[in-house]
Amino acid sequence: MLARILEAAASASSRRPGAVFALAAAAAALSLLSVSRLELDEDLTALLPSSVPELKGLDAVRETVGGMDYAVAVIESREPDPGLLSRASEILGRRLLERPDLVRRVKTGIDPEERKFFADFFLKHAFQYLNAGELDEALRIMSREGMRKALAEDARLLDSPLPNAIKEKIERDPLGLFEKVFQKRLLAGFSAFSVDFRTGMFVSSDGRAALLQAFGTGTPRDAGFSSAFMSHFRSSSEAALGELGLPDGTLWIGCTGGFPVAEASRTEIRRDMVLTAASSFACVLALFYLAYRAARVNVIAGLPLALGVLYSFGICPVLLGFRMTAVAAAFASILFGLGIDYPLHLYNRFAEERRAGYGCAEALARTWRNTAKGAVYAGATTSAAFAVLCFAKFRGLLEVGLLTAIGVAVIGWR
């Protein structure tokens, strides 16, 4: 029964090759459309079963506290310039908030209420807020020996070519008491960044850089949102620099945090996937050419192989809701290795039939009658073995099993 079906298929394809190519092209176009809608989930927790209680707890925490749902902009100037940094932070923050669908809040420093608390109350009662360890540290710094060491270090630093901002900080706090003790206590509930309490900005120790937090309306786990967020951030940075009208190199704006890391990871993963799949396909074709020493063989074997992998990736997104983990998508290179067996055996048998004196149509029919049946059975068993993984609760294994089972079946049929 199977032999007759295969022979009929071979006869039909030899009589109407144009129709076969048209159907293959149409299927390829539909597969490309499906693949274009595929979203890769690079989050490692996406590989785990959604029913795991610990994973549900992690998702609940992420939803409640947000996690790293913000990007940190670093605004750096050539020389310490608090006025310029403050103006750049204000303009960048305003530009970012022009897209409320992407940016829900921008924080350039501590709130005015916090600065007021610091100026009006904290400094007057600073020692009352220290715990025992912090009080001991303050007394050590204020001891005769501690003050002698601090002043000697100040003298050394003031004689060296330091930025004026650092020298001004030494003059305001010669013992380093505020920076080493009081600032840690004051910022314990506010921020992990250093703060210039004169301006309220998050700043670097040398005064050349200011930090700005931009909180997104989405999460870095959403690859599409991360890309949109970072695209808006880059355009806002360019607009802010243009509005300032500064000479090139005066100010630099960079970015770190959850969203840029997610975007960079997505780009790298996609690049690696394409590179490994292309390398695998090229190596398979190179070995094919070394075995038969004919470029046409690469076309005969390579085209069905490439189309089979494309069809597999066109079918799977439909079944998986157009989302796939990076682990499963990386199996494209494996499919090329598994799928090459079928065109190899079929072409070898076809070449033997041709050498035996049969015409092209007859040789093709005999190949499908005698060899294709074994290839179908071999592909079916391999596909079934991988299909068993579809019962796994581990999402990564489930998708690998589904993709490979469909891929082997489609490539074998091609």
Residue pairs with C-beta under 8 A, 6 or more apart in sequence:
2 373
2 376
3 369
3 373
6 368
6 369
6 372
6 373
6 376
7 365
7 368
7 369
9 368
10 364
10 365
10 367
10 368
10 369
10 372
11 361
11 365
13 20
13 364
14 360
14 361
14 364
14 365
24 307
27 307
27 311
27 314
28 307
28 310
28 311
30 314
31 310
31 311
31 313
31 314
31 315
32 310
32 314
33 314
34 313
34 314
34 315
34 317
34 318
34 322
35 310
35 313
35 314
35 317
37 317
37 322
38 313
38 317
38 322
38 323
38 324
38 329
39 223
39 224
39 322
39 323
39 324
40 223
40 266
40 269
40 270
40 323
40 324
40 325
40 326
40 329
41 221
41 223
41 323
41 324
41 325
41 326
42 223
42 262
42 265
42 266
42 269
42 325
42 326
43 221
45 55
45 58
46 221
46 325
46 395
47 325
47 327
47 394
47 395
47 396
48 55
48 394
48 395
49 55
49 393
49 394
49 395
50 56
50 395
51 393
61 67
62 219
62 221
66 215
66 219
67 219
67 220
67 258
68 220
68 257
68 258
68 261
69 215
69 216
69 218
69 219
69 220
69 258
70 213
70 214
70 215
70 216
70 257
70 258
70 259
71 213
71 214
71 216
71 229
71 230
71 233
71 255
71 256
71 257
71 258
71 259
71 260
72 211
72 212
72 213
72 214
72 255
72 256
72 257
73 92
73 211
73 212
73 213
73 214
73 233
73 237
73 253
73 254
73 255
74 209
74 210
74 211
74 252
74 253
74 254
74 255
74 256
75 85
75 88
75 89
75 92
75 209
75 210
75 211
75 212
75 251
75 252
75 253
76 204
76 208
76 209
76 251
76 252
76 253
76 254
77 84
77 85
77 208
77 209
77 250
77 251
77 252
78 208
78 249
78 250
79 163
79 208
80 163
80 164
80 165
80 206
80 207
80 208
82 165
82 196
82 198
82 199
82 201
82 203
82 207
84 244
84 251
85 201
85 203
85 209
85 210
86 199
86 201
86 210
87 244
88 210
88 240
88 244
88 251
88 253
89 108
89 109
89 201
89 210
89 212
90 108
91 240
91 243
91 244
92 212
92 236
92 237
92 240
92 253
93 106
93 108
93 212
93 214
95 236
95 237
95 239
95 240
95 243
96 103
96 106
96 214
96 232
96 233
96 236
97 103
97 106
98 236
99 232
100 217
101 217
102 216
102 217
102 218
102 225
102 228
102 229
102 232
103 214
103 215
103 216
103 217
103 229
103 232
104 215
104 216
104 217
105 214
105 215
106 212
106 213
106 214
106 215
107 212
107 213
107 215
108 200
108 201
108 202
108 210
108 212
108 213
109 195
109 196
109 199
109 200
109 201
109 202
110 190
110 191
110 195
110 197
110 200
111 200
112 200
114 190
114 200
115 197
115 200
118 186
118 197
119 197
122 129
122 182
122 186
126 182
126 185
127 135
127 138
129 185
129 186
130 138
130 181
130 182
130 185
134 181
134 184
134 185
137 180
137 181
138 177
138 181
138 182
140 146
141 147
141 150
141 175
141 176
141 177
141 180
141 181
142 175
142 177
146 175
147 175
150 174
150 175
150 176
151 174
151 175
154 170
154 174
157 166
157 167
157 170
158 167
158 170
163 206
163 207
163 208
165 206
165 207
165 208
166 205
166 206
166 207
169 179
169 207
172 178
173 179
183 194
183 195
187 193
187 195
191 202
193 202
193 203
193 211
194 202
194 203
194 204
194 205
195 201
195 202
195 203
196 203
196 207
201 210
201 211
202 210
202 211
202 212
202 213
203 209
203 210
203 211
204 210
204 211
214 233
216 225
216 229
216 259
217 225
218 225
218 226
218 229
219 225
219 258
220 226
220 258
220 259
220 261
220 262
221 262
223 262
223 263
223 266
226 258
226 259
226 260
226 262
226 263
226 266
227 263
227 266
229 259
230 255
230 259
230 260
230 263
233 255
233 259
233 260
237 253
237 255
240 253
241 251
241 253
244 251
269 326
272 330
273 326
273 329
273 330
273 332
276 330
276 332
276 333
277 309
277 332
277 333
277 336
279 333
280 332
280 333
280 334
280 336
280 337
281 302
281 305
281 306
281 333
281 336
284 302
284 305
284 336
284 337
284 340
285 298
285 301
285 302
288 297
288 298
288 301
288 302
288 340
288 344
289 295
289 297
289 298
292 347
297 347
300 343
300 347
301 340
301 343
301 344
301 347
304 343
304 411
304 414
305 336
305 339
305 340
305 343
305 411
305 414
307 414
308 335
308 339
308 407
308 410
308 411
308 412
308 413
308 414
309 332
309 335
309 336
309 339
309 407
309 411
311 410
311 414
312 335
312 403
312 406
312 407
312 410
312 411
313 329
313 332
313 403
315 406
315 410
316 324
316 328
316 399
316 402
316 403
316 406
317 323
317 324
319 402
320 399
320 402
324 399
324 403
325 395
325 396
325 399
327 396
327 399
327 400
328 396
328 399
328 400
328 402
328 403
329 403
331 400
331 403
331 404
331 407
334 404
335 403
335 404
335 407
335 408
335 411
338 382
338 404
338 407
338 408
338 411
339 407
339 408
339 411
339 412
341 375
341 378
342 375
342 378
342 379
342 411
342 412
342 414
345 371
345 374
345 375
346 367
346 368
346 371
346 372
346 375
349 366
349 367
349 370
349 371
350 363
350 364
350 367
353 362
353 363
353 366
353 367
354 360
354 363
356 363
358 366
375 412
376 412
376 413
378 412
379 408
379 409
379 411
379 412
379 413
380 409
380 412
382 408
383 404
383 405
383 406
383 408
383 409
383 412
384 405
386 400
386 401
386 404
386 405
386 408
387 401
387 402
387 405
388 401
389 397
389 398
389 400
389 401
389 402
389 404
389 405
390 398
390 401
390 402
390 405
391 398
392 398
392 401
